[in-house]
Amino acid sequence: MDFTELKIARGTGQFHVNQFRIHFSIPGVLSEPLKQTPLLVGEFIKDFPRFFNGLGKRLTENRAAVAWSTRQFEGKKTLRFLLDFKSEKLGINLPDVHSDWVSVIWQSANKGFAAQTLKRNFVENADYLTAALPPPLGPIFTQMNSYHFLAGRRSWVFGVLGPDMPGWRPGGITVGKVEGGRFTAYGGSTLPVFYLESSAVERYSSLMYALMEKDPGIFIDIRKAIVDIWSILLANYVQAKSFRLNVGHPKSYAEDDGAGLWSSQASLRGVYHREAVFMTPRELYARKWVQHLLALHPGLKSQPLSESEFKGFGGGKFGGAGAGGSW
């Protein structure tokens, strides 16, 4: 088999939850916005590499590159993310040396898709580069190179802002409502406001990757890379589609116990993100903002976070150890 699933229950260290959000309107779409979501989802999945890589006009080039692969895992499509490894401390500069593989595990024509991290079980050219490093670096990096940095899942979903959303605050942002598939503006709003959100629940897939967080200067600051990568994707998507950016803050229409975690980057206007770490699944599930996030992302909500929870979902033994970035 080409791949082994990197289940979060077999990962290491704390559980990481992150959420990225951008809002936009579509010129000319005044009513029945729900009819637009299948079109948005279909094109987003098909052209995901274009939006992610950001190589088009007026787009931001990303810190990694991705492409849909012809390889499959359990009959599902896979994505291959490609990254560089650089370290001034060690004098190493290896372009395109690490690939992070994921497989689609959930897809909805009206909502979005989610992917699971993988370990690859085949040799890539970059493995010969890492194997040539002096011991003990060579053997260590070659083994690590086959793992995704992270164990867990990421999800991408579309929707229309409205009172049916988790945490909706009465009297919040002025948008409108959808009833019977038709949009009715209220409070002066003239266009439906859509959202694209990317969220993940994950942890490190191996101890070696967890240690990189302790000294990110060795290669990359994984957590900062995650913020940059997914913020750029959202900004590129709205820019590439020439949609009307809406910079309304998530706190203006929804409230929960994670409202104070939202932040943004000055260089990517309109993109908001929040993140937190949890020692146990119990702590994670107890937070209202995480509950709201999981309600929006079925692919994340169905992910068992522990072996006992996994067995409760009807699972048996796990297929492999967890490691793995671009997630």
ABEGO torsion letter per residue (X at the ends): XABBBBBAAABBEBBBBBBBBBBBBBBGBABGAAAAAAAAAAAAAAAAAAAAAGABBGBBBBABBBBBBABBBGGBBBBBBBBBBBBAAAGBBBBGABBBBBBBABBBAAAEBBBBBBBBABBBAAAAAAAABBOAAAAAAAAAAABBABBEBBBBBBBBBBAABBGBBBGBBBBEBBBGGBBBBBGGBABBBBBBBBBBBBBBABAAAAAAAABAAABBBAAAAAAAAAAAAAAAAAAAAGBBBBABBAAAABBBAAAAABBBBAABBGBBBBBBBBABAAAAAABAAAAAAAAABAAAAABBABAAAAAAAGBBBBAEBBBXXAX
